[in-house]
């Protein structure tokens, strides 16, 4: 009724409402996508379905800094960073740079902007430094996520980021860039170590002639994301996950099996449940394999100049999901080793497995928790999880997020 009255008043006064701009993550964002900033932050959707709504006259900053120039057919000169103003639908203008109002979907870069990391003064588990990964635009840094990174062991402890209902509508057809290390790993040849040949050679040094039992046509080690590529909506967020502070060795069966299933199912569940969460995705411990003498040995990829082992192959990957507004949380844990027997794997469960005891509450989760080739998995309450894993900062938990 109020809307009808307002429309009648507008018609009487002959005032026409200004058109809004409406964009969608699956329709209007093309590759190579510029960095997009709104109100001093990286762009986020304004609804739960990947939509972005702007009022007439509202501005966005778009930038291809670090990858040359912004491309658009209506551009009359070359720029790296520019402000564009909404004039309705998907049309934007900038009279100094564009010949005419321009479709948003046609703004691209010559190449994808390059993400970078910065070592902050903030600390995390055991005094390690927090790294932020994101983009620099006009001398301002815009973070995508943060990583607690152990520089002495060259180990990604955890990555922290948000996951909201709109994350289920991530931008598609975004090419996977190469991982970057910058100077975080020092002189350690991280690219070589994480290559298929390097991963095999590292394990072979520790297990000897048993290597062919572990690295096979169907199973090997790979680069494992902590924060997943598609845990971010837009291409600039997806690309930023390809940094070695967000990476650890992961067995391929687990990577493409139950860990991937958890990522996909959780993203969809957060959407359907309407949760507004913070996620800590991390690693714990060092996995073991039998060597040629029948002795279990810890698996690392390298040693430092003092012969200390670095870059551990984790025993566990975990994902702690926490909703601050309700103070509810849960922890999902996977064992990163396909060569444990079921009995050995059960011995490694360090909490009451809620996904089994409360199975009906997790019908949305379609993983196969007892399949070794996909990765043994279990779930914990956050207080139970923290009894074993003390990586995370302190936060109040009053209930279970299911």
C-alpha positions, 0 to 999 in steps of 0.5 A: 500500500505504501509503495502504491501511494509513493508511486501516485505521488511521483506520478502526480509530481511527474518525478521518475525514479532513477534507474538502478544498476543490477549485475550478477556474478554469473552474467556480467563479470568477464575475464580477465576481470579487473579488481573492483572496489566499492566503498573502500572494499573489494566488491561483494554481492548485495544479495544471497544469489550473487547479485550486485545492486547499485543506485543511480550515480553510485561509483565503482573503482575498477583497476588492472594495476599490475597487468597493464590496462583496462580494456573497453570498446568505448574507451578513448584513452588508456588507463590502469585504474578508473572510476565508473558511475552507474546510469542504470541496468548494466550501463556505466559512464566516465565522461573523461575516459569513455566516449559513451555509457558502457556495458559493465560486462565489457570491462576487462584487463589485458591480463589478469591482475596479479595478487600479492601477499604482505607480512603483517605485524599481527601474530597467530599460533606460536607467534607466527606472523599473519600474511594477508593476500590480496591486491594493491591499487593506487598504493592501497592494499585490499585483502582477500583472506589471511594466512597464519604461516609458519616460516620456520617449518614452511607450513600453512597453519590455516587460512581465514576468510568469510563464507556467506550465502552468495558464495554459492554463486561464484563466477565461473570460467575463471582460469587457474593461474600459477601458484606464486610464492614471492619471497615467503619461502626464501631460497627453498625451490617451492615450485620444483618441490610441488611439481609432480616429479618433485613431490615423488622425489621428496617422498622417495628419499624417505621411503626408498623402494616403497615409492611405487606403492605410494605414488601410482597412476591413481594416487599421488601428492598435489598442491592442496588449497586451504581456502578453495578457489571457488570459496570466493565469488569474483575472479580476483578473489578466486585467483588470489587463492593461488599462493603458497601461503594457502597451500600444503601437500595433499593426496590427490584422492582426498583432494578430489574426493571427500575434501572437494565434496565438503567444499562444494556441499558446505558452500551450498549448505551455507547458502540454503541455511543463510549462514554468515560465517568465518572459516578457518581452513588449516592443517595439523601434524605430519603424516607417515608412511612405511619405508623400505625397512618397515619403519613409519617415517614422517613425510616432509618435502625438504630440509633447510640449511640446518637439515631441519625438515620443512614443508610437512605433508599434513596428517589432517586437513580441517575446516572450522566453520563459525557464525559470529552472530549466533556463536555457533560452530563446527569442525570438519576434519579429514585424514590426509593419507589413503594408506591407513587401514580403517582401524588405524584411521579410527585411532586417529579420530580425536573427538566424538564424531558428530557426523556419525552420531547425528547423521540425520542432521548432516543429510546435506553432506554427501561425502564417503567418510569411510572410503580411504581413497577419498579420505577418512573424515569426521566432525567435531564440536569446536570445544572438542576440536580445540582440546587437540588443535590449539591453532585458532584465536579465541572466540565464544562458542555457544552451540553447534552449527549444523 
